[in-house]
Amino acid sequence: MTQNRHAQDKFRRATERSFQQERRFLQGPQARRFELLHALKVAWAFLRASRKLHFVGPCVTVFGSARLPEGDRYYELARAVGAALARAGFTVMTGGGPGAMEAANRGAKEAGGRSVGCNIRLPHEQAANPYLDTCVDFDRFFVRKVMLVKYSYAFVGVPGGFGTLDELFETATLIQTEKIQNFPLVLLGRDYWEPLVDYWRETMVPTGTIDDDDVALFTLTDSVDEAVERIRSVGMAEFGLTYGKKMKPSWILGERAMTK
């Protein structure tokens, strides 16, 4: 127990140190040496994550609040969609934390599927949930967001806060600007999301800041079956369930295929 506590303290100190360095970086120009080291750390974070996630398989990323407790109806909705996606043959990827993320990963594991988390390390908040086959810890939100998008054929938003909105809107922007393909974007939980969609239609479209095609990027539903069928039909018909030629792990690079 003493050894475990020592490891936790060491992790907490490293997280706090990284957090303070990131805050310093975002406060404006810093010493050249500091900025060079920061750039190298970012490059290493991308490389490390890419190597670890290279063989996770065709993913669907589920975005959602870290604050939803077990038993909450939205927690159970995320759990149900995680299970349904796993049964459809997808790896379920989340931000790796508690709440809706835990629920989706849990659903995937309970259905015998594969479960992946891209966890953000924060001093006073998020720890990785226990339902992950593969987990990558990140110090920087923007690196994490790239990885949550890079490996997925579709994206599901269950109710969440600022972080969930940020992830959904950035993904929608990437689709809108054709930086990524027109992958399905599903909003699950009609009563939560409908006021937001109404705002897009009633305020943003008439103002001209977005158009009807942008609103149509999203599928709004309460039905897990409808959500998964939309994802399955597009994923299988248009993009397939693999990234082209199947790649094999390289023992020289220390790579390993993902297993359940």
N, C-alpha and C positions, 0 to 999 in steps of 0.2 A: 504494500500500500504506500509506503514511504517513497519507493522508486516511482510509482505511478504519479504521486503528487509532485515529485521533482520534475518529471517529464511535462506535466501540465504547467507548472510554473515556468519552465524553460520555454515552452510554446507560447505562453502568455507574454513573456518578456520580449520574445522575438516578434510577436504580432504587434505589440505596442511600439517597438522600435521601428518596424516597417511602416506603421500607421503615422508616426511622427515624421518620418522621412517623406512620405507621400504628401502630407500637409505642407511641409516645407517646400517641396517642389512646386506645388500649386500656388504658392504665395508670391510668385514672380521670379525674375532672374536670380539665379544662384551662382555660386562659384563654378567655374568651368569644370573643375574636377568632379564636383558633386553631380552636375548635369550629365557628364559623360558616364559616370558610374550608374546613374539612374537609367540612362538609355540602354546600357548593357544589361541591367537587371530586367528591363522590359523585354529585350530580345531573348534573354534566357528563359523568361516566363513563357513566352510564346513557344519556344523550342521544346521546353520540358512538357508543356501541355499537349502540343501536337504529337510528340512521341507517345505519350500515355494514352491519347484518345484515338490514335490512328486506326485501330481495328475495332472500334466499338460497334460498327455495323450501322445500318440505316436507322437513324434516330428520329424521334419526335420530341421537341422540347416543350415542357409544361412550365409556364410562368405562373406565379401566384404568391400570395402573402405568406411571410414567415410567422405571422401572428395568429393564424387560425388554429384553435385547439382541437385535439381529437374529439370526435363526436359532433363538431360543428357541421352543418349541412354542406357547407362549401368544402370542408376537409373531406367529407365522405364523397362528394362529387369528384374531387381530384383523385381520390383513391380509386373510384370506379373507372375513371378515364385512364388512369395508369394501368389498371388490370386489362381493360379492353384493348388498349394499344399493344400491350405485351402479347395478348392472344392473337392480334392481327399480324404479329411478326416484327414489330418495331422494338428497338431499344428505347427505353424511356429516360430522357435526360432532363435534369432540373438544376436549379441553383444549389442543390445539395444540402440545404438547411432544413429547419423545422417547418411546421405549418403545412401549407399546400404542397410545398416541395416534398416534404417527408411523405405526405399522403400519396402523391403520385408514384414516388419510388416504392413505397410500401405496396401499393396495388400491383405494380409490375412484379415485385418479388413474390407476392402471394399467388400470382397467376403463373409463376414459373418462368417469367421473362427476365430480361437483362435490365439493369438499373445503374445509371451513371449520374454522378453529381459534380458540378463545378462550384465549389464552395468558396465564399468570400470570407477572409479572415478579418474580423473586427474585434477590437479590444473588449467590448462589453456586450456583444450580441452573439452572432451566429456560430454554432458548432455543427459539423456535419452530422446528418441523421444516420441511423444505424441500418438503413435498408439499401446500401450502395454496394454494388459489385466493384465498381471503380470510382475513385474520388480524386479530384485534383483540387488543391487549395490555391487560391489566388490572393494576392495583396491588392490588386488594382481592378476596379470595376470594369474598365474598358477592355482589358485583356480577357476577363471572364466573359463579357458579352460577346466578343468575337467567337469564342469557343462554343458558347451556347447556340450560336447561329450556324457556325461552320459545318457541323456534322448532321444537320437536321433537314428532313424533307417537309416538315410541317411544324406549326407552333400553336399551342393551346394556351389561352389565357383564362385562368380561373380568378375569382375576385382577389384583388391585391391593392397595394398602395402605390406610392410614388415609384418605387423600384420596378414594380410590375408594369406600370404605365410607361416608364422609360424603356423597358425592354420591348414591349409591344410596339410602341411608336417608332423606335429605332428600326425594328424588323420591318414594319410597314414602310418606312422611308427607304430602306434598302430594296424592297420589292418595287415601290413606286418609281424609284430612279433606276431600276433595272441593274442594280449592283448584284442582286441575287435573283434567281428565277421566281416565277409566280407561285411560290409554295402556299399551301392553304394556311390561313390564319383564322383560328376558331376562337370565339369568345363564348365560354361556357358559363351559364348563369344569367339568364335573360333579365331577371329583375335587377341585378346589379349593374349590368352593362348597358341596358336599353336607354337610360337617360343620357349616357355619354354618346351613344350612336344617334339619338335624337338631336343632340347638340350639333353633331357634325352635319346632319341633314338640314336642320332648321336655321343654323347660324353660319357655319363655315362654308357650306356649299353656296348659299345665296350671296355670301360675301365674296366668293371667288377664290378663297384661299386653298380649297380643295375642290374636287369635282365628284360626281356620282360614281365614277369608276374607282376613285380612292376609297369611298365608303364600301363599295362592293368587294374590296379586298378581304373584308371580314365576313365570316359566317357566324351569325348570332343564334344560339340554340340553348335549350335546356336538356337536350337529349344526348346522352353519351353515345348511343348507337348512331345517331345522325352525324355527330362529330367524327367518329372513327370511320364511318363509311365514306364521308367526304375525304378524309385523309387517305384512306386506303385506295379509293378509286383514282385519285390524282397521283398518289405516290406510286401505285403499281402501273397505271395506264401510261403516265407521262414520264416518270422518272425511274421506275424500277426500284428494286429493293437493294441494289448494290451500286457502288460508285464505279460503274464500268467494269473493267477487268479486275477480278478479285486479287487483292494484293496479299502476299504472304509475309509473315514476320521475318525480319533479318536477325539471325543470331549474332552477327557482327555488331549490330547496333543495340543489342540487348533488348530487342522487341519481343513481345509475347502476344499471342492472339487472346482476345477476351473470351472468357468462359463464364457460364452462369454461376 
